[in-house]
Amino acid sequence: MKVYIVTDLEGVAGISQWDPRHQGDTHYGATLREQFGRLLTEEVNAAARGFFAGGATEVIVNDGHGAGSTMNPELFDPRIQVFHGLERPNYCTGLDETCDALASVGTHAKARTTAGNLHHTMGKSIRDYSLNGISVGETGYQAFLAGYYGVPYIFCAGDEWAVREMQELCPGCVGAAVKVGTSRLSALTAAPERAREIIEEGARLSMERIGVVKPLTLESPVVFREVHEDPIFDPENQDKQPPGRRIIDCRTMEVEAPDIKAMMDLKYGFKPDWMPIWRKEG
């Protein structure tokens, strides 16, 4: 049984402010980011322990925050493998039909979730993402990609508001709330040790939801819509857009494709026929 974990940072217990990596090369920023990475890594390790205890035989982790180098490799549970770094060949590398479940750790609520701690969708400039008219945050976006492969989303660890968001989108998935956002820049958080206990137990229980929680599906064609807070698109440049991409107005862009994987390949410029070496040689 293979579980694929997508990580983020803003939903981790003990974190209530933005990643300091953009604040310049200061001792304070470096120290804080090291702490953030350690807190995230230990929550991922807790989830891995729970999944293995629940019957998983393989746990693949996507270091999904920012530049993809937030987790601390020296602290990894030796049983996990981690995708990290920039310039990856496709979205959620390694998430495919060989996986049995998708989970998330460090999950934050989507943009415009009033009390969600550090709420946003991809970036602070985004107002909303939607797929065929369904508003999604980053984790919902990933859950629909998993559904394309027939993989259910079974577990959400993070802010209470993110847990509620994902349980509404994926009925039956297990939630492990390790903090409750009280505003965008504040939260009531569990102690890290307690947060890891909550995550480990929730991950273990979520393995029982495989086969119960249904993978998310989208009818073809898939229409992705991205709405920004500020005007950034020029509708007069529509004739310069590639097929499938439309500028709706100065704040809104759409991408249309036969399915979500094709949409993501088009949106991000990935090669549709890319295949990992372990699949070619397996």
Beta strands, then each sheet from edge to edge (+ up, - down):
strand 1: 2-7
strand 2: 58-62
strand 3: 80-83
strand 4: 101-107
strand 5: 126-131
strand 6: 134-136
strand 7: 153-159
strand 8: 174-183
strand 9: 186-189
strand 10: 222-228
strand 11: 245-249
strand 12: 252-257
sheet 1: 3+ 2+ 1+ 4+ 7+ 8+ 9-
sheet 2: 6+ 5- 10+ 12- 11+
end
